[in-house]
Amino acid sequence: MTPRFAPGVRLHHDRARARWIVLAPERMFVPDDTALAILRLVDGVRDVDAIVDDLAQQYAAPRDVIATDVRAMVEDLVARGALTG
């Protein structure tokens, strides 16, 4: 699966509040640090395995732990309509 932001959805840095937000039609999400690290790698090119590999290397964390978190978050955001894949 190669996740990408759904039409009309984007990751945006809110400078006034100094935080990242996911803007979607008629709603918004404020990602925590873990979600933000994942969302910054969602580019419509990298598949879930590539995102997991990048994060496992970046944080020197076990790949299986990262994979569980990434897959759960991607599935949740697909269910909410924020991501497609």
C-alpha positions as CSV (number, residue, x, y, z in Angstrom):
1,M,0.0,0.0,0.0
2,T,1.2,3.4,-0.9
3,P,-0.5,6.0,1.2
4,R,-1.2,9.5,0.0
5,F,-3.3,12.3,1.3
6,A,-6.9,12.2,0.1
7,P,-8.1,15.0,-2.2
8,G,-8.4,18.2,-0.3
9,V,-6.3,16.9,2.7
10,R,-2.9,18.2,3.4
11,L,-0.3,18.5,6.2
12,H,0.2,22.1,7.1
13,H,2.4,24.0,9.6
14,D,0.3,26.5,11.5
15,R,2.8,29.2,12.2
16,A,0.5,31.2,14.5
17,R,0.2,28.3,16.8
18,A,3.6,26.7,16.1
19,R,2.2,23.3,15.4
20,W,1.5,20.9,12.5
21,I,-2.1,20.1,11.5
22,V,-3.8,17.9,9.0
23,L,-6.3,20.0,7.2
24,A,-9.3,18.2,5.7
25,P,-12.6,19.5,4.3
26,E,-14.6,20.7,7.3
27,R,-12.3,19.2,9.9
28,M,-8.7,19.2,11.1
29,F,-6.5,16.8,13.1
30,V,-3.6,17.8,15.3
31,P,-1.1,14.9,15.0
32,D,1.1,13.9,17.9
33,D,4.9,13.6,17.4
34,T,4.7,10.0,16.3
35,A,1.9,10.7,13.8
36,L,3.7,13.7,12.5
37,A,6.9,11.7,11.8
38,I,4.8,9.2,9.8
39,L,2.8,11.9,8.0
40,R,5.9,13.8,6.9
41,L,6.9,10.7,4.9
42,V,3.5,10.3,3.2
43,D,4.2,11.5,-0.3
44,G,2.3,9.1,-2.6
45,V,5.6,7.5,-3.7
46,R,6.8,5.6,-0.6
47,D,4.8,2.5,0.3
48,V,4.2,1.6,4.0
49,D,7.3,-0.7,4.1
50,A,9.5,2.2,2.9
51,I,8.0,4.5,5.5
52,V,8.7,1.9,8.2
53,D,12.3,1.4,7.0
54,D,12.9,5.1,7.0
55,L,11.5,5.5,10.6
56,A,13.3,2.5,11.9
57,Q,16.6,3.8,10.7
58,Q,15.9,7.4,11.8
59,Y,14.9,6.4,15.3
60,A,17.1,3.3,15.6
61,A,14.0,1.4,16.7
62,P,13.0,-2.2,16.1
63,R,11.3,-2.5,12.6
64,D,8.4,-4.6,13.9
65,V,7.5,-2.1,16.5
66,I,7.6,0.8,14.0
67,A,5.6,-1.3,11.5
68,T,2.8,-1.9,14.0
69,D,2.5,1.8,14.7
70,V,2.7,2.9,11.1
71,R,0.1,0.3,9.8
72,A,-2.3,1.1,12.7
73,M,-2.1,4.9,12.0
74,V,-2.4,4.6,8.2
75,E,-5.4,2.3,8.6
76,D,-7.1,4.7,11.0
77,L,-6.5,7.7,8.7
78,V,-7.8,5.7,5.7
79,A,-10.9,4.9,7.6
80,R,-11.4,8.6,8.5
81,G,-10.9,9.6,4.9
82,A,-7.7,11.5,5.4
83,L,-5.5,9.1,3.5
84,T,-6.0,6.9,0.5
85,G,-3.9,4.0,-0.7
